[in-house]
Amino acid sequence: MKAKSTKKIDWDKVDAIPEDSYNYDEAPELTEEFLKIAFIRKPTQKKPVSLRLDDDIIDFFKRTNEHYQTKINDVLRAYKLAYEKTHH
């Protein structure tokens, strides 16, 4: 597993980049459909748990995302939000 970076972002340096030099070619289009499902992920305190998952599930998330535990959390959060929307 890769060690977490301790390098801090220099926001003044980021703010100094002229906006007309940004490359938006790979940015997703902000469609109405996207905005219906988008949500802001606020930092929350995590609770360590022991969870048994099938090998293929763990392999999939590890293969497709460096931060696979965060991605699993994101998927579970999306399920929770969808469930709450339909089962108020």
C-alpha positions in Angstrom: 0.0 0.0 0.0 1.3 3.5 -0.9 2.1 5.8 2.0 0.0 8.9 2.4 1.5 12.1 1.1 2.5 14.6 3.7 3.0 17.3 1.1 0.6 20.3 1.7 -1.0 22.0 -1.2 0.1 25.6 -1.8 -3.3 27.2 -2.5 -1.7 30.6 -3.2 0.3 29.0 -6.0 -2.8 27.2 -7.3 -4.8 30.5 -7.2 -2.0 32.2 -9.2 -2.5 29.9 -12.2 -4.4 31.9 -14.9 -7.9 30.4 -15.4 -7.5 30.5 -19.2 -4.6 28.0 -18.9 -6.9 25.3 -17.4 -7.5 22.2 -19.6 -11.1 21.1 -19.2 -10.9 18.4 -22.0 -11.1 15.5 -19.5 -13.6 17.1 -17.1 -17.1 15.5 -17.2 -19.9 17.5 -18.6 -22.2 18.9 -15.9 -25.5 17.6 -17.3 -28.9 17.7 -15.5 -28.6 13.9 -15.0 -25.2 14.3 -13.4 -26.4 17.1 -11.1 -29.4 14.9 -10.0 -27.0 12.2 -8.6 -24.0 14.4 -7.6 -23.4 15.1 -3.9 -20.7 16.8 -1.9 -18.5 14.4 0.1 -17.7 16.1 3.4 -14.8 14.8 5.5 -16.2 12.7 8.3 -14.5 10.8 11.0 -14.0 7.2 10.0 -14.6 4.2 12.3 -12.4 1.2 11.8 -14.4 -2.0 11.3 -13.8 -5.6 10.4 -15.8 -6.6 7.4 -15.8 -9.9 5.5 -16.2 -9.4 1.7 -15.9 -11.8 -1.2 -12.4 -12.1 -2.7 -13.6 -10.9 -6.1 -15.1 -7.7 -4.6 -11.9 -6.8 -2.8 -9.8 -7.7 -6.0 -12.1 -5.5 -8.1 -11.8 -2.4 -5.9 -8.0 -2.9 -5.4 -7.5 -3.3 -9.1 -9.7 -0.2 -10.1 -8.8 2.3 -7.4 -5.7 3.0 -5.4 -7.8 4.2 -2.5 -10.1 1.2 -2.6 -11.4 1.4 1.0 -12.5 5.0 0.3 -14.2 3.9 -2.9 -16.0 1.0 -1.1 -17.2 3.6 1.4 -18.4 5.8 -1.5 -20.3 3.0 -3.0 -22.0 2.1 0.4 -22.8 5.8 0.9 -24.4 6.1 -2.6 -26.5 3.0 -1.8 -27.5 4.5 1.6 -28.6 7.8 -0.1 -30.5 6.0 -2.8 -32.3 3.8 -0.2 -33.2 6.8 1.9 -34.6 8.7 -1.1 -36.9 5.8 -2.0 -37.8 4.7 1.6 -38.5 7.9 3.4 
